[in-house]
Amino acid sequence: MAENSLESVLSGLRRFPDVEAPNLQAWDATDKLLLQTALELLTPDSRIAVVGDRYGALTLGALSACGVRNVRVHQDLITGERALRNNAAALNVDAGFEQLPLGAALFEGADVVLLQLPKTLAELEEVADAVARYAAPRTVLLAGGRIKHMSLGMNSVLLRHFNDVQPQLARHKSRVLIARNPRPVTGPPPFPVADPNTELDLTVCARGAVFAGTKLDIGTRFLLRFLPDMPSAENVVDLGCGTGILAAMYARSHPASQITATDQSAAAVDSARATAEANGLAGRITVLQDDAMDSLPDGSAGLILLNPPFHLGASVHAGAGLKMFHAAGRVLAPGGELWTVYNSHLQYLPALERLVGPTRVAGRNAKFTVAVSTARSPHA
């Protein structure tokens, strides 16, 4: 791999259509280290699978700088999928990669797997199980991450699925774990998990990558306290639905409503769909993966429920929430309401007023604020 070729690929990458800002970039040192480590294993005929390629650095680096002819890639976020296609077009890469769900088609016959280590051990468990289950018997998994986000628990997860796990020397505050000799797999895949939540009397289903797993996160718990105060609406959106708890609880308490549960994450969409089915609500809840409701028509919702993230990858950043507020202002019908729960220190009220409409505080505790924003007329 020519170093100049790799630098050329990386320097041309953008995050778009994800949030862009001067302090956010489309690749990190781990992407570079993974590609450099993989070089001695790769040939043009290597069957390579990539997981967690945020904006295309690993896929396009393998194709353009490592000489690999074909890459199969799974990206959980739809913004990552679109960014990879945009970056490929910018680099004049019009073939050589296939975007696939996490599963057999992604890993079948793969002899090298590149993985950006995920944030949660549950997600790593699901990926490691799938690699051991479906990839070639002599596959090599290269799992890389920023040292500050890595833990010994990651080694333990990999050792449950591979006989040999070797940490490599750290470089540029990143490290690669090399896992070889996958262990035989028995039984069904471990995900999605389905757990009864006795507090809600609801079965919650979760894939490994979904936020909070099957647990009820504290922001959603606080927003659910206001469920009796929320208006009835014919069309309701659970924006950033995660496992679909808000959608399911609203559907159960408002039997005349139709709910759309939407998220950027494929894992979240799978989880929310499974949660709806497990609770007999599949006919009332439509689940779709999109970017900030970009597939929903203007003025089509009477109510939107939102527990926005305050991280973009590993960075604390308000951009994701602001993007969602702007989308809510477009999708809400005039007079429709956005109910948002957020960490109070983010001080979102001025943005909600500007991007959606008049906003009041429905409640506040030591950590969270619940705000209600009423959509103004588009001509107001």
FIRO-430510 format. One record per residue (C-alpha): x, y, z. Coordinates in steps of 0.25 Angstrom, whole numbers, padded with zeros to 4 digits, always signed. Last residue first. Example, Ala and Ser with C-alpha at 12.3 -4.5 7.8 and 13.67 -1.06 7.14 Angstrom:
BEGIN
+0055-0004+0029
+0049-0018+0031
This chain:
BEGIN
-0184+0129+0040
-0184+0124+0026
-0180+0109+0030
-0190+0110+0041
-0184+0108+0054
-0181+0095+0060
-0184+0094+0075
-0172+0090+0084
-0173+0083+0097
-0161+0082+0105
-0157+0071+0115
-0144+0074+0123
-0134+0064+0129
-0124+0063+0140
-0129+0067+0153
-0143+0067+0148
-0151+0076+0139
-0165+0076+0133
-0174+0082+0123
-0165+0093+0118
-0171+0101+0108
-0168+0104+0093
-0174+0113+0082
-0169+0107+0069
-0161+0097+0062
-0147+0102+0058
-0146+0115+0065
-0153+0111+0078
-0147+0098+0078
-0133+0104+0077
-0136+0114+0088
-0140+0103+0097
-0128+0093+0095
-0121+0097+0107
-0111+0085+0106
-0109+0085+0121
-0123+0080+0123
-0121+0066+0117
-0132+0064+0107
-0147+0060+0106
-0154+0065+0094
-0169+0065+0091
-0172+0071+0078
-0186+0076+0075
-0195+0078+0063
-0201+0092+0062
-0197+0093+0047
-0194+0079+0043
-0181+0073+0048
-0171+0068+0037
-0163+0081+0034
-0162+0086+0048
-0158+0072+0053
-0147+0071+0042
-0141+0084+0048
-0142+0078+0062
-0135+0065+0057
-0123+0073+0051
-0122+0081+0064
-0122+0068+0072
-0111+0062+0064
-0102+0075+0064
-0102+0076+0079
-0088+0069+0080
-0081+0060+0090
-0071+0053+0082
-0070+0037+0082
-0079+0035+0070
-0088+0047+0070
-0093+0049+0084
-0105+0056+0090
-0115+0046+0085
-0129+0051+0083
-0141+0046+0092
-0152+0050+0082
-0167+0048+0081
-0174+0054+0069
-0189+0058+0069
-0199+0062+0058
-0190+0056+0046
-0191+0059+0031
-0187+0073+0030
-0176+0071+0020
-0175+0056+0015
-0167+0046+0022
-0155+0040+0015
-0145+0050+0021
-0150+0046+0035
-0136+0050+0041
-0129+0040+0033
-0136+0027+0030
-0139+0013+0035
-0154+0009+0036
-0163+0003+0045
-0178+0004+0044
-0186+0002+0057
-0201-0001+0058
-0201-0015+0051
-0188-0019+0058
-0194-0016+0072
-0196-0030+0078
-0185-0028+0088
-0174-0037+0082
-0177-0031+0068
-0175-0017+0073
-0162-0020+0080
-0157-0028+0068
-0159-0016+0059
-0153-0007+0069
-0141-0016+0070
-0139-0018+0055
-0140-0002+0053
-0130+0000+0065
-0120-0010+0059
-0122-0003+0045
-0119+0010+0052
-0123+0024+0046
-0136+0022+0053
-0151+0022+0051
-0164+0017+0058
-0176+0022+0051
-0189+0021+0059
-0204+0020+0055
-0213+0025+0065
-0227+0020+0069
-0222+0011+0080
-0215+0022+0088
-0210+0016+0101
-0204+0003+0094
-0199+0011+0083
-0192+0021+0092
-0185+0010+0100
-0181+0003+0087
-0175+0015+0080
-0168+0020+0093
-0162+0006+0095
-0157+0005+0080
-0144-0001+0083
-0137+0011+0078
-0148+0020+0073
-0139+0032+0068
-0152+0039+0064
-0165+0032+0070
-0175+0038+0060
-0190+0039+0061
-0201+0040+0051
-0215+0041+0056
-0212+0049+0068
-0216+0048+0082
-0210+0059+0091
-0199+0056+0101
-0202+0058+0116
-0204+0043+0120
-0191+0040+0113
-0184+0051+0122
-0177+0040+0131
-0172+0034+0119
-0163+0045+0116
-0155+0042+0129
-0154+0027+0126
-0149+0031+0112
-0138+0039+0118
-0134+0029+0129
-0132+0018+0118
-0141+0006+0119
-0133-0007+0118
-0134-0016+0106
-0120-0011+0100
-0117+0003+0105
-0115+0008+0091
-0116-0002+0080
-0103-0009+0075
-0106-0023+0080
-0120-0025+0075
-0131-0022+0085
-0145-0027+0088
-0154-0021+0099
-0166-0029+0104
-0175-0019+0111
-0182-0019+0125
-0175-0005+0127
-0168-0007+0140
-0168-0022+0138
-0159-0021+0125
-0159-0034+0119
-0146-0037+0111
-0144-0041+0097
-0130-0042+0091
-0128-0040+0076
-0118-0046+0076
-0111-0059+0081
-0111-0066+0068
-0116-0080+0069
-0109-0092+0075
-0095-0097+0073
-0083-0089+0067
-0069-0096+0066
-0058-0086+0071
-0051-0077+0061
-0036-0079+0059
-0031-0065+0059
-0033-0051+0066
-0024-0039+0064
-0026-0028+0073
-0022-0014+0067
-0019-0002+0076
-0020+0013+0074
-0014+0025+0082
-0005+0028+0070
+0001+0013+0070
-0002+0003+0080
+0006-0010+0079
-0003-0022+0076
-0013-0030+0084
-0014-0045+0081
-0026-0053+0081
-0025-0068+0078
-0036-0078+0080
-0047-0069+0075
-0062-0067+0079
-0061-0066+0094
-0048-0060+0093
-0053-0049+0085
-0063-0045+0097
-0051-0046+0107
-0042-0037+0099
-0053-0027+0098
-0055-0028+0113
-0041-0023+0115
-0045-0010+0110
-0044+0000+0099
-0050+0014+0098
-0037+0021+0102
-0029+0012+0093
-0036+0016+0080
-0041+0004+0073
-0037-0007+0064
-0042-0021+0062
-0035-0029+0051
-0042-0043+0050
-0034-0054+0042
-0042-0065+0035
-0037-0079+0035
-0051-0086+0036
-0057-0076+0026
-0067-0067+0032
-0082-0070+0036
-0082-0074+0050
-0069-0069+0055
-0071-0056+0049
-0086-0055+0053
-0082-0058+0068
-0072-0047+0067
-0081-0037+0062
-0092-0040+0072
-0082-0040+0084
-0076-0027+0079
-0090-0021+0079
-0093-0026+0093
-0079-0021+0098
-0083-0007+0094
-0076+0005+0087
-0072-0003+0075
-0058-0007+0070
-0056-0003+0056
-0055-0017+0050
-0048-0022+0038
-0050-0036+0034
-0041-0045+0026
-0043-0059+0020
-0058-0056+0017
-0065-0069+0012
-0079-0064+0016
-0077-0052+0025
-0087-0042+0019
-0097-0052+0013
-0098-0059+0027
-0101-0047+0035
-0100-0032+0038
-0108-0026+0027
-0100-0023+0013
-0094-0012+0005
-0086-0017-0007
-0073-0012-0011
-0064-0013-0024
-0071-0003-0033
-0072+0012-0037
-0059+0017-0029
-0058+0031-0036
-0052+0036-0023
-0064+0046-0021
-0073+0035-0025
-0068+0026-0014
-0069+0037-0004
-0084+0039-0007
-0086+0024-0007
-0079+0023+0007
-0086+0035+0012
-0100+0029+0008
-0096+0016+0016
-0091+0024+0028
-0104+0032+0028
-0112+0020+0028
-0105+0016+0041
-0101+0001+0044
-0091+0000+0033
-0088-0014+0028
-0078-0016+0017
-0074-0026+0006
-0061-0023-0001
-0057-0027-0015
-0044-0024-0023
-0034-0022-0012
-0022-0013-0017
-0019-0008-0003
-0020+0007-0006
-0032+0008-0015
-0041-0004-0011
-0036-0006+0004
-0036+0009+0006
-0049+0011+0000
-0055+0000+0009
-0048+0005+0022
-0050+0020+0020
-0064+0018+0016
-0072+0028+0025
-0073+0020+0038
-0068+0006+0034
-0073-0002+0046
-0072-0015+0039
-0063-0019+0027
-0063-0032+0020
-0051-0037+0011
-0050-0048+0002
-0036-0047-0003
-0033-0048-0018
-0025-0035-0019
-0017-0040-0007
-0018-0036+0007
-0011-0041+0020
+0001-0032+0019
-0007-0020+0017
-0017-0023+0028
-0009-0016+0039
-0007-0003+0030
-0022-0003+0027
-0026-0005+0042
-0016+0006+0046
-0022+0016+0036
-0036+0013+0041
-0031+0014+0055
-0025+0028+0053
-0038+0034+0050
-0047+0036+0038
-0059+0045+0034
-0055+0057+0042
-0062+0065+0053
-0056+0078+0060
-0059+0087+0047
-0073+0082+0047
-0081+0072+0038
-0094+0065+0042
-0097+0053+0034
-0100+0054+0019
-0088+0057+0018
-0077+0051+0026
-0066+0055+0016
-0054+0047+0011
-0044+0053+0002
-0032+0053+0012
-0034+0038+0014
-0033+0034+0000
-0021+0043-0003
-0014+0038+0010
-0016+0024+0006
-0009+0026-0008
+0002+0034-0002
+0005+0023+0008
+0006+0013-0004
+0000+0000+0000
